[in-house]
Amino acid sequence: MKQISILGCGWLGFPLAKSLLQKGFRVSGSTTSVEKISVLKNAGITPFLIELSDVTIEGEIDSFLKNSEILIIDIPPKLRGNSSENFVGKIQNLIPFIENSSVKKVLFVSSTSVYSEDNKTITEETIPNPDTESGKQLLEAEQLLQSNKNFQTTVIRFGGLIGEDRHPIKFLAGRTNIENPEGPINLIHQMDCIGIIEAILQKDPKGNETFNAVAPYHPTRKEYYTQKAMELNLPLPQFNESKPSIGKIISSEKVALVLNYNFIKSL
């Protein structure tokens, strides 16, 4: 029975850990919340209280990684609004602990924000050119991990994350003057995120691989969010049509071909 360590048992990491347990893995999971330790333990996850910074790691990081062959890193950068952090420094601080552990393979949860908002279809062959600070730091973290010779790193670049309890229409409903009405959506459901990670574990690709992962469904923002508001009986969003729209379409063709993965959740 393989052991996996998941750094970051949050919105995605926690249900991922529970799914992996059901498939026979032993799972160590980290959280930064004291209150969540009992939640992880009750779910059958071996819990660790770990706080990562660019200077120190608080918590039993060596015990967290012990006996695990695979480490899943799912700690998104805190770079929205007024929040800022040295995310690259966090990963730099973590790497020596990975090198000194039993971990041979890393799965790094990244984002399609590493690509710029060009009006074209994006594949894994597209050279990243991030527009945002979050995208820039994620790309640098990807490169740090994949350039390390002590372990293999698979990077998974997810699009916008949605789930039963999380959808952007709840933020956009009733708003006015929303820009980019003709830009395409690039979203992925939580269940497909978990499914793709599990497909990577099953296929066990050799070497450093990168996968883009969004649902193969790209209506315009105006079309999609208007329809979603109507379905949920929410106030319709109003869009600004006066400026040209821009937007990339993220291709998940490699996920389908290499992992033989079929998306299971409609948006």
Sequence and secondary structure as in RCSB ss.txt:
>XXXX:A:sequence
MKQISILGCGWLGFPLAKSLLQKGFRVSGSTTSVEKISVLKNAGITPFLIELSDVTIEGEIDSFLKNSEILIIDI
PPKLRGNSSENFVGKIQNLIPFIENSSVKKVLFVSSTSVYSEDNKTITEETIPNPDTESGKQLLEAEQLLQSNKN
FQTTVIRFGGLIGEDRHPIKFLAGRTNIENPEGPINLIHQMDCIGIIEAILQKDPKGNETFNAVAPYHPTRKEYY
TQKAMELNLPLPQFNESKPSIGKIISSEKVALVLNYNFIKSL
>XXXX:A:secstr
  EEEEE  STTHHHHHHHHHHTT EEEEEES TTHHHHHHHTT EEEE EE SS EES HHHHHTT SEEEE  
    STT    HHHHHHHHHHHHHTSS  EEEEEEEGGGS   SSEE TTS    SSHHHHHHHHHHHHHHT TT
SEEEEEEE EEEBTTB THHHHTT  SBS TTSB  EEEHHHHHHHHHHHHHH  SS  EEEE  S   BHHHHH
HHHHHHTT     B  SS     EE  HHHHHHH        
